[in-house]
Amino acid sequence: MDATARETPSFNIGEAARASGVTAKMVRHYESIGLLPPARRTEAGYRQYGMDDVRILQFIHRGRALGFSLDQIAGLLALWRDKRRASADVRRLALGHIDELDRKIAELEAMKRTLAALASSCHGDARSDCPILDDLAAH
């Protein structure tokens, strides 16, 4: 074994998944859609990942935790890899995502208000009539 091989930790899919906080199924998925480069394979065909792969998986995991879509994460990964990128490009993506989150929050708050109004108009007793079901059926 050469020095480079000894310096580069090698992880099987389960180990890479645990080290990055994602499932093995998601590791395979991210690889299949091109977010993660194809894994090196052992002679027996088992996937092998290095520290760089684990860092990419951690990046994806954190991006998902912040609500970024896979397309947005692909863009962020491209910017992360491009050492000549302007931080303004990254900031622009983040601010766009914040705007998107604000829209989703407003939609969720409107749904909550509507459902709360419907729940408060429901008698919640043995009667069969129910304004909640009536509203759902009317739309």
N, C-alpha and C positions, 0 to 999 in steps of 0.2 A: 504494500500500500504506500502511495507517495505522500509527501508532507501535506499537500493540498487536501487530499481526501481525509487525512486525520484532523485537520484544522476545521473542516466543515462538518458540523453536526448533521447527522442523518436521522430523519424522523420517518416512521411509518405513518400511515394516514391517521390512525387513532392518536398517536402521540402529537402529530401536527394539529389535529383537531383540539385536543386538550390544551395544548400550549397556546392556542389562539382564541379559544372560547367559542368555537363553532363546532357543529357536528361533522362527522365524517361524510354524511350525505351532502352537506353543504359544501364541503371541500371539493367533492366530486362535481357538484353543480357549478361552483365558481370556476373550476377548471374547464368544464364543458362549454361554458359561455365566454371563456377567454379572459376572465378577470384574473385568473391565476394561470401562469404558464404551465404547459403540460409537464407533469411530474416525470422525473427520471424513473426508470424501471429497473428492478433487479432482473437477473437472468430468469427468475421464476415468474416475472411479470408483476411483482408487487410495487406499488408506488413508493417512491422515496422523496422526501422533501428536505430542503436545507433551511437554514435560519432566515434567508431572504424570503423564502416562501411563507414561513411562519409570520414574518413581519407584514407581508402583504395580507395574509389572512387576518391578522390583528387589525390592520388598517380597515379592511372591509367590515369586520365585526364592529369596530368603533363607529364607522360611517353608518352602518345599519342602525346602531343604537341611537344615533342622532337623527334618524329618520330619512337619511338620504336614500334615493332609489338606486337600483343597481346601475342604471345609466349614469346617474350623477356620480356614483362612486367610480365608474370607469373613467369619467372625466377628471375626477380628483386624483385617481391613480396616475393618469397620464401627466397631470401637472406635478405630482410628487416625484415622478421619475425624471422630469425635465428640470434639470438644475439651473437652466437659463430662464425659467418662467418668471413672470412678474407676480409678486404677491397680490397685486391688484386683481389678477385673474382669479385667484383662489378666493379672495374676499368677495368678488362679484358673485361667484357661485354660492358662497355661504349666505350672502344677503338675499339672493334670489330664493334660497331655501327657506330663510326666515319668513319672507313674504308668503310663500306657499304654506308654511306652518300656521301663520296668522290666519289665512283663509280657512284652513281646516279647523282651527280652533273656533272661529266664528261659526262655521257650519255645525260643529258639535254643540256649541252653546245654544244655537237656535233649536237643534233637535232636543236638547235637554229641556229647554223652556216649553216646547210643544208637548213633550211627553209628561212633564210635570203638570201642565194645565190639564191634560187628559186624565192623568192619575187623580188629580184633585177633584175632577168632575165625576169620577167613578164612585158609586156608593160603597163598594167593597163589602156588600152583604150577600144575602142569599138570593137576591133578585137576579134574573138572567140578563136583563138589559145592561149593556156595558158601553159607555161612550168611547172607550179605547178601541174595542173591536169594531164599533160603528165607524169610527174615523178611518181605521185601517181598510175596512170594506169599501168606504166611499172613495178612496183614492186608488 
